[in-house]
């Protein structure tokens, strides 16, 4: 899973400053220091002595400043428990992880907000995109917000700037006007309606209203509370995306976008439903398709869309790694991948029914994607072309993938 913690290089000065601004507070229960009070207070639920709180704070600070891993933090946790004779709740591994991820996640969120709200940054990147963590078992509401792109000063971010719950690894990505264009948007999205649910503090009896999808106590913007400033988009900010359509390849397919959006929303739930994702150019199609007369069209099934989303079990499949970065708008650009992408094939011999090519292409700057086109057998002996996978890929991952492949020179 891509977490808030892994999304930022360490050390992170603003995150360190956020932690340094806090005051140590002892507690008996996690409800003792609630919601926004955590911005000014460093506490560990159930840590009832100043010495124990101070030692935990030192370990969290070390993680921020030096990049201590969770495994290292767990060892320190066990040492502190033994040193102080602390009778904590929960299993040690789980409790250590909660302390580590919650404190670092909130610190990174506050630091990222401080960076994103600088006047120079907002002038160039006046929009924020909600980016889901890619958790194996995602919160459906958080997954639904993935890709939502709003003005930085939209009221939505006052309560929904992540993290939005325990172990939530979601984050925001700054977006420019040109970035909106590359996303196929002429302007920002409209914020979804905020529906409230009632929560009662089991200890105090106090009743709160919390937005759906957000854990109680997380319904605030930690960075805004810490810095004391709301985003102020400068008058010289570029707010309008260029009118021209993206020049990279042909226009996105509205048919593919509509199909994948309906699959992801649950409107289409038949795993056999499919759409033509695009057609391979002849020189590339010859590498993978079957005998003369076989189609160059590449099929995309509803099941494959859900599998890439990590939701294959909804159609009777096995759990798979989710790729929330692949939304309907990315699926709609597969034809661009086919036409303009960098093509590789395995150097080993292929047999009919097991031919495939791998295609890499930046759908937008610094966002390289990879897809695979594979031929599978059909009763008529000609075979058909399918897409087994599609996702964003880093440079290291790509290097490992192509190690035993040969690059194909396109005509």
C-alpha positions as CSV (number, residue, x, y, z in Angstrom):
1,X,0.0,0.0,0.0
2,X,1.2,3.5,-0.8
3,X,0.9,5.4,2.5
4,X,1.1,9.0,3.6
5,X,4.3,8.1,5.2
6,X,5.9,6.7,2.1
7,X,4.7,9.5,-0.2
8,X,7.2,12.0,1.1
9,X,11.0,11.8,1.2
10,X,12.6,12.0,4.6
11,X,13.6,14.1,6.4
12,X,10.7,16.5,6.1
13,X,11.4,19.9,7.8
14,X,7.8,21.0,8.0
15,X,6.7,17.7,9.5
16,X,9.5,17.9,12.1
17,X,8.4,21.4,12.9
18,X,4.8,20.3,13.4
19,X,5.9,17.6,15.9
20,X,8.2,20.1,17.7
21,X,5.4,22.5,18.3
22,X,3.5,20.1,20.4
23,X,3.2,19.8,24.2
24,X,3.4,16.4,25.9
25,X,0.2,15.3,27.5
26,X,-0.5,12.1,29.5
27,X,-3.8,10.2,29.1
28,X,-5.7,7.2,30.1
29,X,-7.8,6.8,27.0
30,X,-7.6,7.9,23.4
31,X,-10.7,10.1,24.0
32,X,-8.8,12.2,26.6
33,X,-7.2,14.2,23.8
34,X,-9.7,14.4,21.0
35,X,-9.8,15.7,17.5
36,X,-8.2,19.1,17.0
37,X,-6.6,19.0,20.4
38,X,-4.1,16.6,19.0
39,X,-2.6,19.4,16.9
40,X,-1.1,21.0,20.0
41,X,-0.7,17.9,22.1
42,X,1.5,14.9,21.8
43,X,-0.1,11.9,23.5
44,X,-0.2,8.1,23.3
45,X,-3.5,6.7,24.5
46,X,-3.0,5.1,27.9
47,X,0.5,6.5,28.5
48,X,-0.1,8.0,31.9
49,X,3.4,9.2,32.8
50,X,5.4,12.1,31.4
51,X,8.4,9.9,31.1
52,X,6.7,7.4,28.9
53,X,5.1,10.0,26.7
54,X,8.5,11.7,26.4
55,X,10.2,8.5,25.3
56,X,7.6,7.8,22.7
57,X,7.8,11.3,21.4
58,X,11.6,10.9,21.0
59,X,11.1,7.7,18.9
60,X,8.5,9.4,16.7
61,X,10.9,12.3,16.2
62,X,13.7,9.9,15.3
63,X,11.4,8.3,12.7
64,X,10.6,11.7,11.2
65,X,14.2,13.0,11.2
66,X,16.1,9.8,10.3
67,X,13.6,7.6,8.6
68,X,13.2,4.9,11.2
69,X,11.2,2.0,9.7
70,X,8.2,0.4,11.3
71,X,10.2,-2.7,12.1
72,X,12.8,-0.6,14.0
73,X,10.0,1.3,15.8
74,X,8.4,-1.9,16.9
75,X,11.7,-2.9,18.5
76,X,11.9,0.4,20.3
77,X,8.2,0.0,21.4
78,X,9.0,-3.3,23.0
79,X,12.0,-1.8,24.9
80,X,9.9,1.1,26.1
81,X,7.1,-1.2,27.3
82,X,9.7,-3.2,29.3
83,X,11.4,-0.1,30.6
84,X,8.3,1.5,31.9
85,X,6.3,-1.6,32.7
86,X,3.5,-0.3,30.5
87,X,0.3,-2.4,30.5
88,X,-1.0,-1.3,27.1
89,X,-4.1,-2.4,25.2
90,X,-3.9,-4.4,21.9
91,X,-1.2,-6.7,20.6
92,X,2.3,-5.1,20.6
93,X,2.8,-5.2,16.9
94,X,-0.6,-3.7,16.2
95,X,-0.3,-1.0,18.9
96,X,3.2,0.0,17.7
97,X,1.9,0.4,14.2
98,X,-1.0,2.6,15.2
99,X,1.3,4.9,17.2
100,X,3.8,5.0,14.4
101,X,1.5,5.5,11.4
102,X,-0.9,7.9,13.2
103,X,1.7,10.3,14.4
104,X,3.8,10.3,11.3
105,X,0.8,10.4,9.0
106,X,-0.6,13.5,10.8
107,X,2.9,15.2,10.8
108,X,3.3,14.6,7.1
109,X,-0.2,15.9,6.4
110,X,0.5,19.1,8.3
111,X,3.8,19.5,6.6
112,X,2.5,18.9,3.2
113,X,-0.3,21.4,3.7
114,X,2.2,24.0,4.8
115,X,4.1,23.5,1.6
116,X,1.1,23.4,-0.7
117,X,-0.4,26.6,0.7
118,X,2.7,28.8,0.0
119,X,1.7,31.6,-2.3
120,X,4.2,30.6,-5.0
121,X,2.9,27.0,-4.9
122,X,-0.7,27.9,-5.0
123,X,-0.1,30.3,-8.0
124,X,1.3,27.3,-10.0
125,X,-0.9,24.6,-8.5
126,X,-4.2,26.0,-7.4
127,X,-6.0,22.6,-7.4
128,X,-5.6,19.5,-5.2
129,X,-6.4,16.0,-6.2
130,X,-7.5,13.4,-3.7
131,X,-5.2,10.3,-4.1
132,X,-6.2,7.0,-2.5
133,X,-3.6,5.0,-0.8
134,X,-4.0,1.7,-2.8
135,X,-4.8,-0.2,0.4
136,X,-5.6,-3.9,-0.1
137,X,-8.9,-3.6,1.7
138,X,-9.9,0.0,1.0
139,X,-12.6,2.1,2.6
140,X,-15.1,2.4,-0.2
141,X,-15.8,6.0,0.5
142,X,-12.1,6.9,0.3
143,X,-11.8,5.0,-2.9
144,X,-14.7,6.9,-4.3
145,X,-12.9,10.2,-3.7
146,X,-9.8,9.0,-5.6
147,X,-9.2,11.4,-8.5
148,X,-11.5,14.1,-7.1
149,X,-9.9,17.4,-8.1
150,X,-11.0,20.6,-6.4
151,X,-9.8,24.2,-5.9
152,X,-7.4,24.3,-3.0
153,X,-9.7,26.7,-1.3
154,X,-12.8,24.5,-1.6
155,X,-14.5,24.0,1.8
156,X,-14.4,20.3,1.2
157,X,-10.7,20.2,2.3
158,X,-11.6,21.7,5.7
159,X,-12.9,18.3,6.8
160,X,-11.6,15.9,4.1
161,X,-7.9,16.7,3.7
162,X,-6.3,13.3,4.5
163,X,-5.6,11.3,6.5
164,X,-9.3,10.7,7.2
165,X,-9.1,7.9,9.7
166,X,-7.0,5.4,11.6
167,X,-4.4,3.9,9.2
168,X,-5.7,6.0,6.3
169,X,-2.8,6.5,3.8
170,X,-4.6,8.8,1.4
171,X,-3.0,12.1,0.4
172,X,-3.5,15.1,-1.9
173,X,-1.6,15.9,-5.1
174,X,-1.2,19.5,-6.2
175,X,-2.5,20.1,-9.8
176,X,-1.9,22.9,-12.2
177,X,-4.2,24.2,-14.9
178,X,-2.3,22.2,-17.5
179,X,-2.5,19.2,-15.2
180,X,-6.3,19.5,-15.3
181,X,-6.2,19.5,-19.1
182,X,-4.1,16.3,-19.1
183,X,-6.7,14.8,-16.8
184,X,-9.3,15.6,-19.4
185,X,-10.9,18.3,-17.3
186,X,-11.8,21.9,-18.4
187,X,-12.1,22.9,-14.7
188,X,-12.2,21.5,-11.2
189,X,-14.8,18.9,-10.1
190,X,-17.8,19.8,-8.0
191,X,-17.3,18.7,-4.4
192,X,-19.6,15.8,-3.4
193,X,-22.4,16.5,-0.9
194,X,-21.2,16.0,2.7
195,X,-23.6,13.7,4.6
196,X,-23.2,13.6,8.4
197,X,-23.5,10.7,10.8
198,X,-24.0,10.9,14.5
199,X,-21.2,9.7,16.8
200,X,-21.4,9.5,20.6
201,X,-18.2,9.7,22.7
202,X,-18.5,6.5,24.8
203,X,-16.6,8.1,27.7
204,X,-18.1,11.6,27.9
205,X,-21.4,11.0,26.3
206,X,-20.8,14.0,24.0
207,X,-22.5,13.7,20.6
208,X,-20.8,14.7,17.4
209,X,-21.8,14.9,13.8
210,X,-19.0,13.4,11.6
211,X,-18.9,13.3,7.7
212,X,-19.6,9.9,6.3
213,X,-16.3,8.2,5.4
214,X,-14.3,9.9,8.1
215,X,-13.4,8.3,11.4
216,X,-14.6,10.2,14.5
217,X,-11.8,12.6,15.6
218,X,-10.3,13.0,12.1
219,X,-12.9,15.4,10.7
220,X,-10.5,18.4,10.5
221,X,-7.6,19.6,8.4
222,X,-4.5,19.1,10.6
223,X,-2.4,21.4,8.5
224,X,-4.9,24.3,8.5
225,X,-5.3,24.0,12.3
226,X,-1.5,24.0,12.8
227,X,-0.6,26.8,10.4
228,X,-3.7,28.9,11.2
229,X,-4.2,29.8,7.5
230,X,-6.6,28.8,4.9
231,X,-5.5,28.5,1.3
232,X,-5.3,31.9,-0.5
233,X,-5.1,31.4,-4.2
234,X,-3.2,34.4,-5.6
235,X,-4.8,36.6,-8.2
236,X,-2.1,35.7,-10.7
237,X,-2.8,32.0,-10.5
238,X,-3.6,30.2,-13.7
239,X,-7.0,28.8,-13.1
240,X,-8.2,28.0,-16.6
241,X,-7.0,25.0,-18.5
242,X,-5.8,25.6,-22.1
243,X,-8.7,25.2,-24.5
244,X,-6.9,22.9,-26.9
245,X,-7.4,19.2,-26.4
246,X,-4.3,17.1,-25.4
247,X,-1.9,16.6,-28.3
248,X,-0.6,13.3,-27.1
249,X,-2.3,10.7,-29.2
250,X,-5.9,10.6,-30.3
251,X,-8.7,11.8,-28.0
252,X,-9.7,9.6,-25.1
253,X,-12.5,7.1,-25.9
254,X,-15.8,8.2,-24.5
255,X,-17.1,4.6,-24.9
256,X,-14.3,3.1,-22.9
257,X,-14.5,5.8,-20.2
258,X,-18.3,5.3,-19.9
259,X,-18.0,1.5,-19.8
260,X,-15.3,1.5,-17.1
261,X,-17.0,4.1,-15.0
262,X,-20.2,2.0,-15.0
263,X,-18.2,-1.0,-14.0
264,X,-16.5,0.8,-11.2
265,X,-19.8,2.2,-9.9
266,X,-21.4,-1.2,-9.9
267,X,-23.9,-0.5,-12.6
268,X,-22.3,-3.2,-14.8
269,X,-21.8,-6.4,-12.8
270,X,-21.6,-9.1,-15.5
271,X,-17.9,-10.3,-15.6
272,X,-18.3,-11.2,-19.3
273,X,-19.3,-7.7,-20.4
274,X,-16.6,-6.1,-22.5
275,X,-15.7,-3.2,-24.7
276,X,-13.1,-2.7,-27.4
277,X,-10.4,-0.8,-25.7
278,X,-8.6,0.1,-28.9
279,X,-6.9,-1.3,-31.9
280,X,-3.2,-2.1,-32.3
281,X,-1.3,-0.6,-35.2
282,X,-0.4,-3.3,-37.8
283,X,3.3,-3.4,-37.0
284,X,2.6,-4.0,-33.3
285,X,-0.4,-6.3,-33.9
286,X,1.8,-8.7,-35.9
287,X,3.9,-9.4,-32.8
288,X,1.0,-10.7,-30.8
289,X,-2.1,-11.6,-32.8
290,X,-2.8,-15.0,-34.2
291,X,-3.0,-16.3,-37.8
292,X,-4.1,-14.2,-40.9
293,X,-7.5,-12.7,-40.4
294,X,-7.2,-12.4,-36.6
295,X,-8.4,-9.1,-35.2
296,X,-6.1,-6.3,-34.0
297,X,-8.8,-5.1,-31.7
298,X,-8.1,-5.3,-28.0
299,X,-10.9,-6.3,-25.6
300,X,-11.4,-5.0,-22.1
301,X,-13.7,-7.0,-19.8
302,X,-15.6,-5.8,-16.8
303,X,-13.9,-8.4,-14.7
304,X,-10.4,-7.0,-15.7
305,X,-11.5,-3.5,-14.8
306,X,-12.4,-4.6,-11.3
307,X,-9.3,-6.8,-10.9
308,X,-7.1,-3.8,-11.6
309,X,-9.1,-1.9,-9.1
310,X,-8.5,-4.7,-6.5
311,X,-12.1,-5.7,-6.4
312,X,-12.1,-9.0,-8.4
313,X,-13.8,-10.8,-5.6
314,X,-17.0,-8.9,-6.5
315,X,-17.1,-11.0,-9.6
316,X,-16.0,-14.2,-8.1
317,X,-12.2,-13.7,-8.6
318,X,-9.3,-13.8,-6.2
319,X,-8.1,-10.7,-4.3
320,X,-5.5,-8.7,-6.2
321,X,-3.3,-5.7,-5.7
322,X,-5.5,-2.5,-6.2
323,X,-4.4,0.2,-8.5
324,X,-6.7,3.2,-7.6
325,X,-4.6,5.5,-9.9
326,X,-6.3,3.8,-12.8
327,X,-9.6,5.6,-13.1
328,X,-12.1,5.7,-16.0
329,X,-10.1,8.5,-17.6
330,X,-6.9,6.4,-17.7
331,X,-8.7,3.4,-19.2
332,X,-10.1,5.7,-21.9
333,X,-6.5,6.5,-23.1
334,X,-5.5,2.9,-23.9
335,X,-5.6,3.7,-27.6
336,X,-2.9,6.3,-26.9
337,X,-0.8,3.7,-25.2
338,X,-1.2,1.4,-28.2
339,X,-0.2,4.1,-30.7
340,X,2.5,6.0,-28.9
341,X,3.9,3.7,-26.2
342,X,7.3,2.1,-25.9
343,X,6.8,-1.6,-26.8
344,X,8.7,-4.5,-25.4
345,X,8.4,-8.3,-25.9
346,X,9.9,-11.3,-24.2
347,X,13.0,-12.7,-25.7
348,X,12.0,-16.3,-25.2
349,X,10.0,-18.3,-27.7
350,X,6.2,-18.0,-27.6
351,X,3.6,-20.5,-28.5
352,X,0.1,-19.7,-29.8
353,X,-2.1,-18.7,-26.9
354,X,0.7,-17.2,-24.9
355,X,2.0,-14.3,-26.9
356,X,2.1,-10.9,-25.3
357,X,3.7,-7.5,-25.5
358,X,4.3,-4.9,-22.8
359,X,3.7,-1.2,-23.4
360,X,5.1,1.7,-21.4
361,X,3.9,5.3,-21.9
362,X,3.6,8.5,-19.9
363,X,0.0,9.5,-19.9
364,X,1.1,12.8,-18.4
365,X,4.5,14.0,-17.3
366,X,6.1,12.0,-14.6
367,X,3.2,9.5,-14.6
368,X,4.4,6.5,-16.6
369,X,1.9,3.6,-17.1
370,X,2.4,0.0,-18.2
371,X,-0.1,-2.2,-19.9
372,X,0.1,-5.7,-21.3
373,X,-1.7,-7.0,-24.4
374,X,-2.0,-10.8,-24.5
375,X,-3.4,-13.2,-27.1
376,X,-5.6,-16.0,-25.8
377,X,-7.0,-18.9,-27.7
378,X,-10.6,-19.0,-29.1
379,X,-12.6,-21.9,-30.5
380,X,-12.1,-20.7,-34.1
381,X,-8.4,-20.9,-33.6
382,X,-7.7,-17.2,-34.4
383,X,-7.4,-16.0,-30.8
384,X,-8.4,-12.7,-29.3
385,X,-6.4,-9.9,-27.7
386,X,-7.0,-9.0,-24.0
387,X,-5.5,-6.7,-21.4
388,X,-4.3,-8.6,-18.3
389,X,-3.0,-5.5,-16.4
390,X,-2.7,-1.7,-16.5
391,X,-1.2,0.5,-13.8
392,X,1.3,3.2,-13.0
393,X,4.9,2.1,-12.9
394,X,8.1,3.5,-11.4
395,X,11.5,3.5,-13.0
396,X,12.9,0.7,-10.8
397,X,9.9,-1.5,-11.4
398,X,10.2,-0.9,-15.2
399,X,13.9,-1.8,-15.2
400,X,13.1,-5.1,-13.5
401,X,10.3,-5.8,-15.9
402,X,12.3,-5.3,-19.1
403,X,15.4,-7.1,-17.9
404,X,14.5,-10.2,-20.0
405,X,12.7,-8.3,-22.8
406,X,13.6,-6.8,-26.1
407,X,12.6,-3.3,-27.1
408,X,10.6,-3.2,-30.4
409,X,11.4,-0.5,-32.9
410,X,8.1,1.0,-34.2
411,X,7.5,1.9,-37.8
